[in-house]
Amino acid sequence: MESGSPAEQAGLHEGDVINEVKGAIKGQLTSVRIESVGDFTTVTAELKGNALVRTNRGYVVIKAAP
């Protein structure tokens, strides 16, 4: 994880398992189950704005870069 990244600022840690991402994709609030790194990469590339991320430790909000 990059130092100072939005994920680090949200409180994610190395070793966290991301299970779900909720956010705006193509103008619709969408919830996507994450089963692989590829799923996460695809979803985050399409997200607009902030994202609610469910991990094995609970929920965090990753804020969009300004």
ChimeraX commands (.cxc) that place a marker at each C-alpha (Angstrom):
marker #1 position 0.00,0.00,0.00 radius 0.5
marker #1 position 1.33,3.41,-0.94 radius 0.5
marker #1 position 2.08,5.81,1.86 radius 0.5
marker #1 position -0.46,8.64,1.86 radius 0.5
marker #1 position -2.79,6.89,-0.58 radius 0.5
marker #1 position -6.58,7.25,-0.19 radius 0.5
marker #1 position -6.71,3.62,1.00 radius 0.5
marker #1 position -4.12,4.24,3.71 radius 0.5
marker #1 position -5.84,7.46,4.75 radius 0.5
marker #1 position -9.12,5.52,5.08 radius 0.5
marker #1 position -7.47,3.10,7.51 radius 0.5
marker #1 position -6.83,0.07,5.32 radius 0.5
marker #1 position -3.82,-2.03,6.28 radius 0.5
marker #1 position -1.66,-4.53,4.47 radius 0.5
marker #1 position -3.34,-7.92,4.87 radius 0.5
marker #1 position -6.90,-6.55,4.90 radius 0.5
marker #1 position -9.24,-8.62,2.76 radius 0.5
marker #1 position -11.64,-6.50,0.67 radius 0.5
marker #1 position -14.98,-8.28,0.32 radius 0.5
marker #1 position -17.25,-5.66,-1.23 radius 0.5
marker #1 position -17.14,-2.19,-2.76 radius 0.5
marker #1 position -20.13,0.17,-2.95 radius 0.5
marker #1 position -20.05,3.33,-5.00 radius 0.5
marker #1 position -21.21,5.16,-8.12 radius 0.5
marker #1 position -20.49,3.36,-11.38 radius 0.5
marker #1 position -21.93,4.85,-14.57 radius 0.5
marker #1 position -24.19,7.09,-12.48 radius 0.5
marker #1 position -25.74,4.23,-10.49 radius 0.5
marker #1 position -25.08,3.30,-6.86 radius 0.5
marker #1 position -23.63,-0.18,-7.21 radius 0.5
marker #1 position -22.47,-2.90,-4.82 radius 0.5
marker #1 position -19.86,-5.32,-6.14 radius 0.5
marker #1 position -18.63,-8.45,-4.38 radius 0.5
marker #1 position -14.85,-8.68,-4.63 radius 0.5
marker #1 position -13.44,-12.16,-5.20 radius 0.5
marker #1 position -10.06,-11.33,-6.76 radius 0.5
marker #1 position -7.55,-8.55,-7.25 radius 0.5
marker #1 position -8.86,-8.29,-10.82 radius 0.5
marker #1 position -12.39,-7.61,-9.52 radius 0.5
marker #1 position -11.07,-4.83,-7.30 radius 0.5
marker #1 position -8.98,-3.31,-10.10 radius 0.5
marker #1 position -11.93,-3.30,-12.50 radius 0.5
marker #1 position -14.37,-1.80,-9.99 radius 0.5
marker #1 position -12.05,0.93,-8.76 radius 0.5
marker #1 position -11.23,1.97,-12.33 radius 0.5
marker #1 position -14.95,2.59,-12.96 radius 0.5
marker #1 position -15.83,4.29,-9.65 radius 0.5
marker #1 position -16.69,7.97,-9.52 radius 0.5
marker #1 position -16.47,9.64,-6.12 radius 0.5
marker #1 position -16.14,8.03,-2.70 radius 0.5
marker #1 position -16.44,4.30,-2.09 radius 0.5
marker #1 position -17.68,2.29,0.89 radius 0.5
marker #1 position -15.43,-0.74,1.26 radius 0.5
marker #1 position -16.26,-3.81,3.39 radius 0.5
marker #1 position -13.20,-5.63,4.69 radius 0.5
marker #1 position -12.58,-8.50,7.06 radius 0.5
marker #1 position -12.22,-5.85,9.84 radius 0.5
marker #1 position -15.30,-3.78,9.04 radius 0.5
marker #1 position -16.22,-0.86,6.78 radius 0.5
marker #1 position -14.11,2.08,5.62 radius 0.5
marker #1 position -14.82,4.99,3.29 radius 0.5
marker #1 position -12.19,5.66,0.68 radius 0.5
marker #1 position -12.46,9.26,-0.46 radius 0.5
marker #1 position -11.97,10.13,-4.11 radius 0.5
marker #1 position -8.80,11.97,-4.97 radius 0.5
marker #1 position -9.45,15.71,-5.45 radius 0.5
marker link #1:1,2 radius 0.2
marker link #1:2,3 radius 0.2
marker link #1:3,4 radius 0.2
marker link #1:4,5 radius 0.2
marker link #1:5,6 radius 0.2
marker link #1:6,7 radius 0.2
marker link #1:7,8 radius 0.2
marker link #1:8,9 radius 0.2
marker link #1:9,10 radius 0.2
marker link #1:10,11 radius 0.2
marker link #1:11,12 radius 0.2
marker link #1:12,13 radius 0.2
marker link #1:13,14 radius 0.2
marker link #1:14,15 radius 0.2
marker link #1:15,16 radius 0.2
marker link #1:16,17 radius 0.2
marker link #1:17,18 radius 0.2
marker link #1:18,19 radius 0.2
marker link #1:19,20 radius 0.2
marker link #1:20,21 radius 0.2
marker link #1:21,22 radius 0.2
marker link #1:22,23 radius 0.2
marker link #1:23,24 radius 0.2
marker link #1:24,25 radius 0.2
marker link #1:25,26 radius 0.2
marker link #1:26,27 radius 0.2
marker link #1:27,28 radius 0.2
marker link #1:28,29 radius 0.2
marker link #1:29,30 radius 0.2
marker link #1:30,31 radius 0.2
marker link #1:31,32 radius 0.2
marker link #1:32,33 radius 0.2
marker link #1:33,34 radius 0.2
marker link #1:34,35 radius 0.2
marker link #1:35,36 radius 0.2
marker link #1:36,37 radius 0.2
marker link #1:37,38 radius 0.2
marker link #1:38,39 radius 0.2
marker link #1:39,40 radius 0.2
marker link #1:40,41 radius 0.2
marker link #1:41,42 radius 0.2
marker link #1:42,43 radius 0.2
marker link #1:43,44 radius 0.2
marker link #1:44,45 radius 0.2
marker link #1:45,46 radius 0.2
marker link #1:46,47 radius 0.2
marker link #1:47,48 radius 0.2
marker link #1:48,49 radius 0.2
marker link #1:49,50 radius 0.2
marker link #1:50,51 radius 0.2
marker link #1:51,52 radius 0.2
marker link #1:52,53 radius 0.2
marker link #1:53,54 radius 0.2
marker link #1:54,55 radius 0.2
marker link #1:55,56 radius 0.2
marker link #1:56,57 radius 0.2
marker link #1:57,58 radius 0.2
marker link #1:58,59 radius 0.2
marker link #1:59,60 radius 0.2
marker link #1:60,61 radius 0.2
marker link #1:61,62 radius 0.2
marker link #1:62,63 radius 0.2
marker link #1:63,64 radius 0.2
marker link #1:64,65 radius 0.2
marker link #1:65,66 radius 0.2
view
